[in-house]
Amino acid sequence: MRTTRRGALILLGAGVVASGARAQDRTVVDSAGRTITLPPRITKVFVAGPPASVLTYALARDAMVGWVRAPSPAEKEFLAPPARDLPEAGRLTGRGDTASLERVVGLKPDLILDFGSVSETYRSLADRVQSQTNIPYVLIDGRFDATVASIRLAADILGRKERGEALAQYAVTTLALVDRVVGKVPQDKRPQVYLARGPEGLETGGRGSINTEIIERVGAVNVAEGLNGRGGIFAASLEQILKWNPDTIITLDRGFHAAVQSKAGWSDVRAVAQKRVYLSPGLPWGWIDAPPSVNRLIGLRWLLAQFYPAEAGIDLPADTRAFYDLFYGVTLSDAQVARLLGGAPAR
């Protein structure tokens, strides 16, 4: 009798389950409300997408079976061994999924973990992959408002409660700092911000997007209204940016930051004219986005220092060192801190 591809995957998945003797399975409820049965101990984790890779690295880097994309040499400098040298395993979620289910099953993970959207689309994907592989697949809410609870939930699932509590307390302290600082600044004194993505600066995130919520969380106004008033990544025209006329631009792209003053038409944008174009640090992951994960916690402190330096009173080099030590397990040199924070306003 011919075995179908799906049937073969189920048999492979069943073999993974059978090969690891489980004394007592446990059940958890993930952020999407799905009840998942887990082995008593999680030792191998497949990360479904980039945000999940950051969260899992921070919580349980020794359990990762691979990266969505192998880190570049520049990124590896800011990651701890041996995790930084793990192989590329591909991704299951988002644009350009690259991991086949055969590849996932072959790595024999105890768990597939995703961090980000818990919409029906991602829930359906998780159910389908779990059904076809017999590998538990959990969804963790990636919204900023859920950060503390999500870190604790992921830590509980991974069996790293003590580690998770240390990271959760950092998030609690940082979010409280944001609220304190923003509370000192009148509404009309808060910046009007455009997030410039890509080498031309013409890709952005609409208000309410997971990619821009960090800007909104620090009290700034995201000028990009999005398509039909909705969040999400979209292409903007220079004409539209001129209409929005932000007084501050945050960019993720070093090339755009270096060239914006000479780009035709951009000098008429208020932020460019006033030299308020800031380059977000980006190693080993972006501080604003790319991906939107717990790496954004240091981005909150960076934004406070850019937007409200007097009210925040932040020692950014010290904060950077503390974050990289706690979350990434690396001790930064003075030269590394200087390189990370070198994105001064465009001149």
N, C-alpha and C positions, 0 to 999 in steps of 0.2 A: 504494500500500500504506500502510495506516495505521501511524503510528509510535506505539508505546506510550510512556507517561510515563517508564518506566524506560529505554526505549531512547533517548528524547530526552536523558535525563540522561547516559547513557553517551556519546552523540555529543558533547554539550556538553563533558563531561570530556575526551574524546579531543582536542577542539579546544584545550582549555587546555594539554594536554601537548604537542600539535603546535606550538602557537604559540611556545613557549619552546624554542629550539634548545638541546639539551644536548650538550656536548662529551663528557663522561664521566659517566654516572650512577654513583652509589655505593650500597652497601647497608649498612644498619644493622640491628641486632637490638634491638627495644624491650624494655621491662620485662616485657611479656607473652610474650616469646620469639618474637615475630613478626618475620620478616625482611622489611624494607621497602626498596624501591628509591627513592632520592631523587635529585633533580637535584644537580649539583655545587655549586650555591649557592642558599641559601634567602633570598629577599628579601621574601616575603609569607607571613604565617602567619595562619591562622584558628584562634582558640582555641575549643576545644569546650565549655568550662565555666568557672565562676569561678576554681577553683584554677589552671587553665592560664593564665588571663589574668594572674594575679599573677606566676607563674613566667616567662612570656614577657615581660611588662613589665620584670621585673628583669634578664633576660638580653638581650633584643633588642627593646626597645620600638619602635625604628624600623621593624621588620618587621611589626608588627601591622596587620591590615587593619580592625580594629574591636573594640569591647568587647562582651561578653555583654550588659551593660546599661550605657548611657551613664552616666558618673560624675555625681553631683550636684555643685552648686557647692561644697558643703562638702568633698567628696572631691577635687575638682579642685585645691583649694588645696594639697593635699599630693602632687600629681602634677606631673611635668615636661611642658612643652610640647615638641613638638606632640602627643604621644601622648594627653594628657589630653582633647584635643578631637576624637579619633577618633569616628566614628559608631557607633551601636548596631547590631551585626550579629546578635544573638541567640545562643542556645545550642543545642548538639546533645545534651547529656547532662543527667541528673538530672531533678528534678521540673520540669514546665513547660517542656519544650524548645520553643524559639520560632524556630529557624532552619530554613527549608526548604532542601532540597538544591539547588533552583534558585538560592536566594539565595547559598549557599555557592559554587556553581560560578560564578555571576556575578561574584563578587569576585576570581576567578582566583588563589587562593592557591597557593603551591608546596607547602604542607604544612598539614595539620590536626593540631593538637597537643592531647592531653588529659593531664591530670595528676591523679592520684587513685587510685581503685580500678582494679586490673588483673584483676578477676574475669572469669569467662566471659561475664557479661552485657555488660560493656564491650568485651571482645574481640570478641564477636559484632557489636556495634554498629559498631565500627571496621572490621571486615571488610566489613560490608554497605555502609557509606558509601563506603569506598574502592572497592569493586567498582562501585557505581553512579555514582561521579563521576570515577574514575581519578585522584583526588588522594591522594597518600600520607597515611596517617593513623597517627600514632604514639601509643602509650600509655606514659606515664611513671609509675612507682610513686610514690604520694603519701604513703606511710607515713613517720613520723618516722625510724624506723630506717634508711630508705633515702635520707634527705635528701641526704647528701653525694654518694653515687653517682648519684642522680637528677639533681642539678644538673649534674654532669659529663657525664652522658649527654645531657641536653637541650642543653647547651652544644656538645657535639660535633655533634649533629644539626643545630643551628642555625648551626654554623660560628663559634661565639663562645667558643673554648676559653680564651682568656686572661681574658675577662670571667667565664666560668664558674668558673675556678679561684679568682678573687678571692672570689666568693660562696661557693664550696665551703669555702675556708679559714676564712671567717667562721663557717660552720656547724660546722666541726671545732672551732674555738676555743670556740664557745658550748656545744656538747655536752660538751666536756671540762670546762668551767666547771661545768656542771650536775652532772656526775659527782663533781667535787671537793667541791662544796658539799654535795650530798646525802649523800656519804660521811661527812661530819662530824656528821650528825644521826641520833641513834638512832631506830629504827623507831617506838617509842612516842611520840616527840616530833613526828612528822610529821602534818600536818593531815588531817582527815577532811573531804572537800570535796564539795559539791554544785554542779553547773553549772546555773544557772537561766537558761533561754532563754525569750524571749517576754515580753510585758507583764505576765503573771500569774506568771511564774517557774515554770510547771508543765510546761515542756518541757525535757527533759534528754537526755544521752547516756549509754548504758550502758557499763559497764566494758569497755575494749577497743575502743570506738568511735573512728573517725578524728577525731571531733569532741571527744573528751575525752582522747585519748592524750597531749596536751601536759601535762595535769594529772598524769597517771600518770608521765610522763617525769621530772618533777621530784620524784618520790618520794612525792607525796601519794596518799592513798587516795580513789578515786572511790567514794562511798557508793552510787551508783545501780547496781543489779545488772542492770538491763535486763530485757527480756522473755525469760523462760525462761533467765535467766542469760547472755544474749547481748548484744553491743554493738548500737549503732544508736540513732537518735533515737526517743524515745517520750514519751508523756504520763504524768506522775506526779501523784498526788493529794497534797494537803497532809497527809492522814493518813499516807501512806507516807513523806513527807519527815520528819514528826515521829518516825516509827519509826527512820528512818536517823539522825536528829538530828545533822547535820553541825556541826562547830565552825567551818567556813568556807564561805562561799558566794561563788562567782564568777558575775557576771552580765554579759550582753552588752547588756542593755536599760536605757537611762537612766531610763525611766519607772518600771520595777520598782525600780531602785536608790533612786530618790527617794521611793517610796511604801511600801517594804517594812515600815518600822516601824509604819505605821498600818493595814496589811492585816490583816484579821481572822485570828487564829490564828497568824500568822507570829512574833509576839513570843515564842511558846513554843519556837521553834526555837533551839537553842543559839547558832548563828552570829549570829542576829539579836539575841538577848539580850546577846551579848558584843560587838556592833557590829563583827563581822568579815564584812561584806558588801562585796565589792570590785567596782567597775565597771571592766571591761576597756576600755582605749582602743580606739577603733574607726575611725580615719581614717588613710589612705584605705580601709583594710581592718581588720577585727578582729585583735586580737593573740592571741586564743585560738582563734577559729573564724571562720566567716563571711568568707571561705572558709578551709578548712584547707589552707593553702599555705605558701610560704616566709615569708609575713608572720608566721607563728608563731614564727620565730626570735627576734625581739625580745620576743615574749610569754614565751619561756622566761626571759629575763633579768628581765622584769617580775614573773613569778611567784616567782622566787628572792628578789627584793627584798621581796615581800609576805610570803612564808612563812618565810624564813630571813634576815632583815635583818642580824643580827650575823655569821652565818657567810659570807654572800655578799659583804658590803662593797661593794655595787654603787653606782656613781655613775649613777643612772638617767637624769638629764638628758643627761649626756655620752654614755651608751650610745645613747639615743634619737637624738641628733643624728648619731652615727656611722652607725647603721643606715639612717636616712632618706637620708643622703648617699650611701651605698654602694648600697643596693638601689633607692631611688626617685629618686635624682638631684635631690634638693631640699635646700636649706640652710635649716634651721629657725631662726626668730627665738626669742628668749626667751619671747615671748607665745605662740607656737605650741606650744612645749614645755610650757609651763604648762597650756595647754588640753588637750593630749593626756594629761597626767599628772594631771589634775584630779579623777579618780574616786577620791576618798578613801573610806575605809570609811563606810557609811551611819550617820548619827547619830540 
